[in-house]
């Protein structure tokens, strides 16, 4: 297949535009705030009953995220291997996309009476989102040449940030000015529930452009025999290759630790602001908007830094900034400090995410056609790190009574990630590019 085809690369980036509304509306802004409001009891406590367990709402929220990612981490290696063998990568991506979009739309019915069912829908939406991402990421080395990975990865994340902000602004207008949309001012539960519905519709609708243009079977694979059995064989073959790639293993270790910190901050920033700082909802949402908008510039900035200084040096710089963010968060007590911290988070969030994806793409053997299976190891590393990160954060907060203490654990994660990054050396495409010279594929 022709690489760097503008139509195909645009369609690939457009899926970020489609699915990133889940990350912003569901995991970062409106849903966590609505979740906390629904879970709050008349006496002011936030202890809820979920499947017979009495838990604080913030703890349940972190456990739900952990459960979803643990499930997808267990399924991902096998499903990606089957997708590679069968040539059905796009089909698997579509199935997870539709599961996630339908679950988001189903959250329209989220009330106190449907609390347990709605938490399950949230878990399914998270599985759909994270499940589709691994197949989406696997397209990067198939549709672009290696010298374009950093730029294209940054472009995808940037489109995701912009698209999600547009939908969030629309939903915020409906929440803050319901009368503009013919909704009674005292019907405070309807606007956020409509926001969940529009998230599902947006995700499903815009994904159709990507699915129309992305190739279905890049290598024209014609599977024979049992797909599942041969999928397992494919996975073993890729695992054997990974064992012989020391740079990839070191990078995955580094990514495992620093991603624990990054993702935990992203998923629980709003909860921290509400529980620890007692900030109102409008402040929390404005903070998230600041992060999203600055992340667009951050993604492109780190793409340029990687071209000048190399991928690993740029990532080391980003992780050092994240350590500073955690130290700052521990001493954050005011609204102004929270805004300032959000600005710094936004400046490095998009960069570290997009650069991590493109760096891993450069470490995949150029001769392989099992990109989904290779990306499953990246995906499992990401999901397990999120599980352990959010779980550790939630447990420390539960046993100490303060989320602030959990920040100390995040600092430890980033420091370990930084140490392993120093061990990732020796691949030419991760080094600074000579002026006017493009890095060729291996």
ChimeraX attribute file (.defattr): number of C-alpha atoms within 10 A of each C-alpha:
attribute: neighborCount
match mode: 1-to-1
recipient: residues
	/A:1	12
	/A:2	10
	/A:3	13
	/A:4	16
	/A:5	11
	/A:6	11
	/A:7	11
	/A:8	19
	/A:9	21
	/A:10	18
	/A:11	21
	/A:12	26
	/A:13	22
	/A:14	24
	/A:15	26
	/A:16	27
	/A:17	25
	/A:18	26
	/A:19	28
	/A:20	24
	/A:21	27
	/A:22	24
	/A:23	18
	/A:24	26
	/A:25	25
	/A:26	24
	/A:27	20
	/A:28	22
	/A:29	26
	/A:30	23
	/A:31	20
	/A:32	21
	/A:33	21
	/A:34	19
	/A:35	20
	/A:36	18
	/A:37	14
	/A:38	18
	/A:39	21
	/A:40	17
	/A:41	12
	/A:42	7
	/A:43	6
	/A:44	8
	/A:45	11
	/A:46	17
	/A:47	17
	/A:48	19
	/A:49	14
	/A:50	14
	/A:51	7
	/A:52	7
	/A:53	10
	/A:54	11
	/A:55	16
	/A:56	18
	/A:57	23
	/A:58	23
	/A:59	19
	/A:60	19
	/A:61	23
	/A:62	23
	/A:63	19
	/A:64	21
	/A:65	23
	/A:66	22
	/A:67	17
	/A:68	22
	/A:69	26
	/A:70	19
	/A:71	17
	/A:72	22
	/A:73	23
	/A:74	13
	/A:75	14
	/A:76	24
	/A:77	26
	/A:78	20
	/A:79	23
	/A:80	31
	/A:81	29
	/A:82	28
	/A:83	26
	/A:84	27
	/A:85	26
	/A:86	20
	/A:87	20
	/A:88	17
	/A:89	27
	/A:90	20
	/A:91	16
	/A:92	19
	/A:93	21
	/A:94	21
	/A:95	14
	/A:96	22
	/A:97	27
	/A:98	19
	/A:99	21
	/A:100	30
	/A:101	28
	/A:102	21
	/A:103	25
	/A:104	30
	/A:105	23
	/A:106	19
	/A:107	28
	/A:108	20
	/A:109	17
	/A:110	23
	/A:111	18
	/A:112	13
	/A:113	10
	/A:114	11
	/A:115	19
	/A:116	16
	/A:117	16
	/A:118	21
	/A:119	19
	/A:120	15
	/A:121	21
	/A:122	25
	/A:123	24
	/A:124	24
	/A:125	28
	/A:126	28
	/A:127	25
	/A:128	26
	/A:129	24
	/A:130	24
	/A:131	30
	/A:132	25
	/A:133	20
	/A:134	27
	/A:135	29
	/A:136	23
	/A:137	21
	/A:138	22
	/A:139	21
	/A:140	24
	/A:141	21
	/A:142	20
	/A:143	22
	/A:144	19
	/A:145	17
	/A:146	21
	/A:147	18
	/A:148	17
	/A:149	23
	/A:150	26
	/A:151	20
	/A:152	23
	/A:153	28
	/A:154	30
	/A:155	23
	/A:156	22
	/A:157	25
	/A:158	27
	/A:159	19
	/A:160	24
	/A:161	25
	/A:162	19
	/A:163	20
	/A:164	26
	/A:165	22
	/A:166	12
	/A:167	18
	/A:168	22
	/A:169	14
	/A:170	12
	/A:171	23
	/A:172	19
	/A:173	15
	/A:174	20
	/A:175	24
	/A:176	13
	/A:177	15
	/A:178	19
	/A:179	12
	/A:180	12
	/A:181	11
	/A:182	9
	/A:183	15
	/A:184	13
	/A:185	14
	/A:186	8
	/A:187	10
	/A:188	14
	/A:189	15
	/A:190	19
	/A:191	23
	/A:192	22
	/A:193	24
	/A:194	18
	/A:195	26
	/A:196	27
	/A:197	20
	/A:198	22
	/A:199	32
	/A:200	28
	/A:201	17
	/A:202	22
	/A:203	27
	/A:204	22
	/A:205	13
	/A:206	17
	/A:207	22
	/A:208	16
	/A:209	16
	/A:210	25
	/A:211	18
	/A:212	11
	/A:213	14
	/A:214	20
	/A:215	16
	/A:216	14
	/A:217	17
	/A:218	18
	/A:219	13
	/A:220	10
	/A:221	13
	/A:222	9
	/A:223	14
	/A:224	9
	/A:225	7
	/A:226	10
	/A:227	16
	/A:228	16
	/A:229	11
	/A:230	17
	/A:231	23
	/A:232	18
	/A:233	16
	/A:234	21
	/A:235	23
	/A:236	16
	/A:237	14
	/A:238	18
	/A:239	15
	/A:240	11
	/A:241	14
	/A:242	17
	/A:243	10
	/A:244	10
	/A:245	13
	/A:246	13
	/A:247	18
	/A:248	20
	/A:249	17
	/A:250	18
	/A:251	23
	/A:252	24
	/A:253	19
	/A:254	24
	/A:255	27
	/A:256	26
	/A:257	26
	/A:258	31
	/A:259	28
	/A:260	28
	/A:261	29
	/A:262	24
	/A:263	20
	/A:264	23
	/A:265	24
	/A:266	17
	/A:267	22
	/A:268	22
	/A:269	19
	/A:270	24
	/A:271	25
	/A:272	19
	/A:273	22
	/A:274	18
	/A:275	13
	/A:276	14
	/A:277	14
	/A:278	14
	/A:279	17
	/A:280	12
	/A:281	16
	/A:282	12
	/A:283	16
	/A:284	26
	/A:285	21
	/A:286	16
	/A:287	23
	/A:288	25
	/A:289	22
	/A:290	20
	/A:291	25
	/A:292	26
	/A:293	18
	/A:294	22
	/A:295	28
	/A:296	25
	/A:297	18
	/A:298	26
	/A:299	29
	/A:300	23
	/A:301	18
	/A:302	29
	/A:303	27
	/A:304	18
	/A:305	19
	/A:306	24
	/A:307	22
	/A:308	16
	/A:309	16
	/A:310	20
	/A:311	26
	/A:312	22
	/A:313	20
	/A:314	23
	/A:315	25
	/A:316	18
	/A:317	15
	/A:318	21
	/A:319	23
	/A:320	14
	/A:321	17
	/A:322	25
	/A:323	20
	/A:324	15
	/A:325	18
	/A:326	23
	/A:327	15
	/A:328	16
	/A:329	19
	/A:330	14
	/A:331	11
	/A:332	19
	/A:333	14
	/A:334	12
	/A:335	17
	/A:336	10
	/A:337	14
	/A:338	21
	/A:339	19
	/A:340	14
	/A:341	19
	/A:342	23
	/A:343	20
	/A:344	19
	/A:345	25
	/A:346	23
	/A:347	24
	/A:348	26
	/A:349	23
	/A:350	29
	/A:351	30
	/A:352	27
	/A:353	21
	/A:354	25
	/A:355	27
	/A:356	21
	/A:357	20
	/A:358	25
	/A:359	23
	/A:360	21
	/A:361	26
	/A:362	23
	/A:363	19
	/A:364	20
	/A:365	17
	/A:366	14
	/A:367	8
	/A:368	10
	/A:369	17
	/A:370	23
	/A:371	26
	/A:372	26
	/A:373	30
	/A:374	27
	/A:375	25
	/A:376	26
	/A:377	21
	/A:378	23
	/A:379	25
	/A:380	22
	/A:381	21
	/A:382	22
	/A:383	27
	/A:384	21
	/A:385	26
	/A:386	26
	/A:387	26
	/A:388	19
	/A:389	28
	/A:390	28
	/A:391	20
	/A:392	18
	/A:393	27
	/A:394	25
	/A:395	17
	/A:396	19
	/A:397	18
	/A:398	16
	/A:399	10
	/A:400	12
	/A:401	12
	/A:402	16
	/A:403	23
	/A:404	19
	/A:405	15
	/A:406	21
	/A:407	23
	/A:408	16
	/A:409	17
	/A:410	26
	/A:411	19
	/A:412	17
	/A:413	22
	/A:414	26
	/A:415	19
	/A:416	16
	/A:417	26
	/A:418	22
	/A:419	15
	/A:420	20
	/A:421	23
	/A:422	14
	/A:423	14
	/A:424	20
	/A:425	14
	/A:426	9
	/A:427	11
	/A:428	14
	/A:429	20
	/A:430	23
	/A:431	18
	/A:432	18
	/A:433	18
	/A:434	11
	/A:435	8
	/A:436	6
	/A:437	8
	/A:438	13
	/A:439	18
	/A:440	11
	/A:441	13
	/A:442	13
